[in-house]
Amino acid sequence: MKFMMLMIPSVYQGGKKLAPGFVPDAKKVEQMGRFNEEMAKALKLLDLNGLHPQSTGARVSFSKGKPTITDGPFLETKEVLGGYWIVEANSKEEVVTWAAKCPADDGDTIEIRQVFGSEDFKPAK
């Protein structure tokens, strides 16, 4: 089964905005790199990355069939993704166990969601 682990860092919570060019602390990046290496030995790590601050992003919202484009930062956002992992594991519990080992900061959150596979979209017989 494939899972996406979504990192919601505390530095974004409570409506905090980070300037373009923000770079995490080098020591934290090193700790996260070691965690990623260890997790990749236990689970099949398909992809992972950190994300630039939302101030550099854009949103495309849809209403009545028309797109509305908004450049970041996004004022209404309370939780902002800071990065993600996509892994293959035998169970959600296995992924939760690894998420609990993450060298996260106080207040950080990792959300875990199972990824839909092509087998999920086959017509019922």
PANU-576683 format. One record per residue (C-alpha): residue number from 1; x, y, z; residue in one letter. Coordinates in Angstrom, 2 decimals. Layout:
<recs>
REC; nr; X; Y; Z; rest
REC; NUM; X; Y; Z; A
...
</recs>
This chain:
<recs>
REC; nr; X; Y; Z; rest
REC; 1; 0.00; 0.00; 0.00; M
REC; 2; 1.16; 3.54; -0.72; K
REC; 3; 0.94; 6.32; 1.84; F
REC; 4; 1.64; 10.02; 1.80; M
REC; 5; 3.03; 11.55; 4.97; M
REC; 6; 2.37; 15.30; 5.07; L
REC; 7; 4.53; 17.50; 7.31; M
REC; 8; 2.70; 20.50; 8.80; I
REC; 9; 5.46; 22.44; 10.59; P
REC; 10; 4.74; 24.54; 13.65; S
REC; 11; 6.58; 27.47; 12.04; V
REC; 12; 3.54; 27.91; 9.75; Y
REC; 13; 0.77; 27.40; 12.32; Q
REC; 14; -1.25; 30.24; 13.76; G
REC; 15; -1.16; 32.21; 10.53; G
REC; 16; 2.63; 32.70; 10.55; K
REC; 17; 4.12; 33.51; 7.16; K
REC; 18; 7.69; 32.79; 6.08; L
REC; 19; 9.52; 35.02; 3.65; A
REC; 20; 10.67; 33.74; 0.26; P
REC; 21; 14.15; 32.28; 0.56; G
REC; 22; 13.48; 30.77; 4.01; F
REC; 23; 15.92; 27.96; 4.73; V
REC; 24; 15.50; 25.55; 7.68; P
REC; 25; 18.24; 25.21; 10.28; D
REC; 26; 21.14; 23.14; 8.89; A
REC; 27; 21.25; 20.92; 12.00; K
REC; 28; 17.54; 20.08; 11.63; K
REC; 29; 18.05; 19.31; 7.94; V
REC; 30; 20.87; 16.92; 8.87; E
REC; 31; 18.69; 15.19; 11.50; Q
REC; 32; 15.85; 14.86; 9.00; M
REC; 33; 18.26; 13.41; 6.43; G
REC; 34; 19.33; 10.68; 8.87; R
REC; 35; 15.67; 9.93; 9.66; F
REC; 36; 14.88; 9.68; 5.94; N
REC; 37; 17.81; 7.28; 5.38; E
REC; 38; 16.72; 5.03; 8.25; E
REC; 39; 13.07; 5.04; 7.16; M
REC; 40; 14.13; 4.19; 3.58; A
REC; 41; 15.84; 1.05; 4.93; K
REC; 42; 12.59; -0.10; 6.57; A
REC; 43; 9.96; 1.13; 4.09; L
REC; 44; 10.04; 1.63; 0.34; K
REC; 45; 10.61; 5.37; 0.01; L
REC; 46; 9.19; 6.50; -3.33; L
REC; 47; 9.61; 10.26; -3.01; D
REC; 48; 10.17; 13.00; -0.46; L
REC; 49; 10.76; 16.72; -0.51; N
REC; 50; 10.46; 19.91; 1.44; G
REC; 51; 8.34; 22.70; 0.04; L
REC; 52; 9.18; 26.37; -0.38; H
REC; 53; 7.11; 28.81; 1.74; P
REC; 54; 3.57; 29.48; 0.56; Q
REC; 55; 4.56; 33.06; -0.26; S
REC; 56; 6.18; 31.66; -3.42; T
REC; 57; 3.19; 29.54; -4.42; G
REC; 58; -0.17; 30.02; -6.10; A
REC; 59; -3.66; 28.55; -5.77; R
REC; 60; -6.22; 27.84; -8.44; V
REC; 61; -9.75; 27.73; -6.98; S
REC; 62; -12.87; 26.81; -8.93; F
REC; 63; -16.37; 28.25; -8.71; S
REC; 64; -19.15; 27.83; -11.24; K
REC; 65; -16.72; 26.31; -13.72; G
REC; 66; -14.28; 29.23; -13.64; K
REC; 67; -10.78; 29.24; -12.14; P
REC; 68; -9.59; 32.00; -9.81; T
REC; 69; -5.82; 32.32; -9.38; I
REC; 70; -4.35; 33.64; -6.12; T
REC; 71; -0.65; 34.18; -5.53; D
REC; 72; 0.70; 33.35; -2.07; G
REC; 73; 0.72; 33.92; 0.77; P
REC; 74; -2.79; 32.75; 1.52; F
REC; 75; -4.39; 34.68; 4.37; L
REC; 76; -6.96; 32.08; 5.42; E
REC; 77; -4.53; 29.19; 5.75; T
REC; 78; -4.08; 27.81; 9.27; K
REC; 79; -2.07; 24.72; 8.39; E
REC; 80; 0.54; 24.80; 5.64; V
REC; 81; 2.42; 21.84; 4.21; L
REC; 82; 6.15; 22.04; 4.66; G
REC; 83; 7.06; 18.78; 2.98; G
REC; 84; 6.00; 15.24; 2.20; Y
REC; 85; 7.08; 11.63; 1.92; W
REC; 86; 5.50; 8.97; -0.29; I
REC; 87; 6.19; 5.46; 0.97; V
REC; 88; 5.08; 1.90; 0.40; E
REC; 89; 4.39; -0.12; 3.53; A
REC; 90; 2.43; -3.16; 4.63; N
REC; 91; 0.09; -1.15; 6.86; S
REC; 92; -0.84; 2.30; 8.08; K
REC; 93; 0.41; 1.27; 11.52; E
REC; 94; 3.90; 0.71; 10.11; E
REC; 95; 3.91; 4.23; 8.67; V
REC; 96; 2.56; 5.71; 11.91; V
REC; 97; 5.40; 4.01; 13.81; T
REC; 98; 7.95; 5.67; 11.53; W
REC; 99; 6.22; 9.05; 11.67; A
REC; 100; 6.48; 8.91; 15.47; A
REC; 101; 10.28; 8.61; 15.13; K
REC; 102; 10.59; 11.80; 13.05; C
REC; 103; 12.90; 14.47; 14.54; P
REC; 104; 10.07; 16.99; 14.44; A
REC; 105; 9.93; 20.26; 16.37; D
REC; 106; 7.40; 20.91; 19.13; D
REC; 107; 4.04; 21.63; 17.54; G
REC; 108; 4.85; 19.95; 14.20; D
REC; 109; 2.23; 17.55; 12.84; T
REC; 110; 2.54; 14.69; 10.37; I
REC; 111; -0.68; 13.63; 8.65; E
REC; 112; -0.75; 10.17; 7.06; I
REC; 113; -3.06; 9.36; 4.17; R
REC; 114; -3.34; 6.25; 2.05; Q
REC; 115; -2.90; 6.92; -1.68; V
REC; 116; -5.58; 5.76; -4.09; F
REC; 117; -4.27; 3.18; -6.53; G
REC; 118; -5.53; 2.31; -9.98; S
REC; 119; -7.21; -0.74; -8.45; E
REC; 120; -9.42; 1.62; -6.41; D
REC; 121; -11.01; 2.95; -9.60; F
REC; 122; -12.02; -0.30; -11.27; K
REC; 123; -15.75; -0.57; -11.98; P
REC; 124; -17.73; -2.83; -9.66; A
REC; 125; -18.89; -6.10; -11.22; K
</recs>
